[in-house]
Amino acid sequence: MSSPAAAQPAPSNLKRVVAASLVGTTIEWYDFFLYGSAAALVFNKLFFPESDPLVGTLLSFLTYAVGFAARPVGALVFGHYGDRLGRKKLLVLSLLMMGGATFAIGLLPTHATIGSAAPVLLTVLRLVQGFALGGEWGGAVLLVSEHGDAKRRGFWASWPQTGAPAGQLLATGVLSALTALLSDSAFGTWGWRIPFLLSGVLVILGLWIRLSVDESPVFKAALAHAAERKATADRAEKMPLVAVLRHHWRDVLIAMGARMAENISYYVITAFILVYATTSAELSKQTALNAVLVASAVHFAVIPLWGALSDRVGRRPVYLVGAVGVALWMFPFFALIDNRSFGGLLLAVTVGLIFHGAMYAPQAAFFAEMFATRMRYSGASIGAQFSSVAAGAPAPLIATALLADFGTSTPISLYVIAAALLTVLAIVCAKETRSRDLADVESGTGRPVEAGTLPADARTV
């Protein structure tokens, strides 16, 4: 049911909301991806020095995967309170937690200084990062989705998604500059700390922008309606998690399936590639980082284009292009890298990220449109983050293990293709959501409804 509180915001206000979400997600992903790049390049030597190089990399990626394990917990906690208290408060908290953990990693003693306590502390801080990111994504994309208009929701909601390539671009760019300016010895001794300490400055900037925006008008209207209904009906509102599992379990499963190819392909293309390019293809760290850097810039540019296209043709067709494209690209992807040239590596990563963008861009609006307002933060976050445990978390680990066992990229390609098939199946089973009004998706069924067609106790779940 639409309400005056849910009226469309002024364009300037919407742009400010988009900017706040984009800056916040960029910083959060910068922190998260910085760890992934460092895990591939230096953490194996600094925190697991007693292992042989490949085993050290596996152990390093294992701590990387721990961050994904914490993301569903973050999704549950932040989703619950985000649906109860609002999107903005939880987004400020997630930014503080992520930035604080990243800054602390920059101060962390290594194995040479404190022994086995170093990887333990590293793992704890990685858990905090994962917990914070599990709550960040849902709130950021919902704040934009619920402020924007239905006709261009795919475009506007895709901008927080560009925070991922922007964060990757920033993290890779800083690492690339440091590896170019510093010797391997200097970078391994103290240079790697600089990007982590830089997070403290970025968090201050992010908080300044994020605190300037208002709460979602759709959420405020739903909260007021829920309070009124509770007072007149004299009954407590169901917990958001319970409501999601009761009314939207199918949508949660679809969201999880949709994430498989998107999540796995991204971490193979951007994180594992640093291992593959520097070992099997025998390219330098600088070459690999530069390729990811340029490709991330292209990725940033195409995401809003894919988002705008999803407003015209629908979320499902654009998502399917990405899933099928990634599957078809995997064998050429590794073949180009095996040519051991910067041009081949750049083309491989760029095309891979363009196809990834076709899945990632419509994802924000697609997932938001599946759930009712008072359970939307929980539903979108649970669907997105629970899948990350089986998808993004083990992806670099599995890819590295497959490379160690088989010595070839073929099983890695088949691994990504299998994930793409799961995503295609999920999208085929999904319903198109492009025409839904978020203020009207309140029945708990996920179907678009007309004002006045629902009973009073069902309009704002």
Secondary structure, DSSP 8 states (H G I E B T S, - for coil): ---GGG----HHHHHHHHHHHHHHHHHHHHHHHHHHHHHHHTHHHHH-TTS-HHHHHHHHHHHHHHHHHHHHHHHHHHHHHHHHH-HHHHHHHHHHHHHHHHHHHHT---HHHHTTHHHHHHHHHHHHHHHHHHHHHHHHHHHHHHHS-GGGHHHHHHHHHTHHHHHHHHHHHHHHHHHHHS-HHHIIIIITHHHHHHHHHHHHHHHHHHTTS---HHHHHHHHHHHHHHHHHT-----HHHHHHHH-HHHHHHHHHHHHHHHHHHHIIIIIHHHHHHHTS---HHHHHHHHHHHHHHHHHHHHHHHHHHHHH-HHHHHHHHHHHHHHHHHHHHHHHTT--HHHHHHHHHHHHHHHHHHHHHHHHHHHTTS-HHHHHHHHHHHHHHHHHHTTTTHHHHHHHHHHHHSSSHHHHHHHHHHHHHHHHHHHHS---TT--TTT--SSS-----TTSS-GGGS--
